Amino acid sequence: MTRSLKQQRVCSYFVQSAKEMILLEGVERVSVRKVAECTGYTFSTIYKYFRHLEALLREVKAVMIQALFTDMQNAIPAKLLELDDIKKAEPLLCGVLFRTAACFSILLFLPIAT
C-alpha cells in the first residue's frame, strides 16, 4: 500500500523524533509514548504507522544506514585505489559508528528485518 504525502511526512516525524531520542538518550530510553509526546501526536497514531516499537526502530536504523552511505559516498573518492584514500575514509566511518554508543548499538544489534 502506497502512503500519501501527508502519511509519509507524519511517518518521517516519528522516525526523526525517535532518532534524536536515540542520539541524546540511547535506544533503551525510546518509547512510543515519548515519541508521541515529542511529535504532538497520540501514541495510538504511531501504531497506525508502526505495528510496534521495534518496527519504528528498524525504520530509524534504515535511515541511519542511508545517511551513513550518503556521507561515505560524498567523502570517499569513487575508486579507492591507494592506501592513502582508504586511510582518509577510516576516520569518517569510525566517527559515524562510534560518535555515540547509541548509534553503535542500534546499527549493530537491532535487526533491520524480522
N, C-alpha and C positions, 0 to 999 in steps of 0.2 A: 504494500500500500504506500503510495506516494504522499508525503506530508505537504501541506500547504506552506506557503511562505511564512505565514504567521506561526504555524506549528514549528517550523524549523527554527525560527527566531526564539520562540519560547524555550525550545529544547536547548538551544545554544546558551540561553541564560542559565539554565540548570547546570550544564556542563561547565561553564566558565566559573560559576559560583563554587561548585564542588572542587574544581581545580585550584582556585585561590585558597580555599579552605585547606586543601591538602598541603599546599606550599607553605602556608602560615602555621598550621596546627598539626599536620600529619594526617595520614589516611585514616587512622583509627579514631579520629575525632569527628569525621564526617558522618552526618546522619541526614535522612530525608527531611526531617523536621527543621534542621539547621539550614539546609539548602532552601527550603520553602521560605523560611523566615528572611533569609538574605535576599531572595528574589522578589518577595512580596506576593507569592502565590501560596496556596494551601498545599499541605503535603499530599492530599488526595489528587491534586492536579499533577504532581510529579509522577504519581503512579499511573496516570493515563499515558505517560511517555515512556516510563521505565517500569518494568514488572517488579523490580526490587532494587535495593541499593547497589548490589553488585553489578547490575546492568548499567547503572549510571556510572559507576567507577570504571567499568570496561570502556565506556564511551570516552571518559576522561583520559584513560590510558591511550586510546587510539588517537585522540587529539594531541596528546603529548608526544607520541611517536612521530606523528606527521610533522609537528613543529621541529622536532629533532632532525628529521630528514631534510626539511627545508633549510634549516640553519647549516647543516653539514654541506648541502649542495651549494649554498651561497658562499661558504668559506673555503671549500676544498677545490683545487683545480680539477678539471674534468678527468684528467689522466694522472694518476699517482704513479709516475714512473721513477721518481727519485726518492731516495730515503729521506731527504730533507723535506719533501712535500708531506710524507707520512708523519714525520715528526711535528710538522706545523699543525696537522689535523688533530693530533692526540690531545692537546690541551682543550680544544673545543669539546670533544666528546666527553672527556673526563669532567670538564666544567659543568656540562649539562647533567650528566648522570649523578655526579656527587655534590651538586650545589646544595642539596638538602637530602637528608635521609628519606624524606617523604617521596621525593622524585625517584630515588633509587628503589625504594620498596615497592611502589606501585608499578614501575616499569619492569622490574624483575620478577616479582612474586605474584601479581594478580594475573590470572589467565585472561587473554583477550577474548576468548570464546569458550563456551561451555562444552 
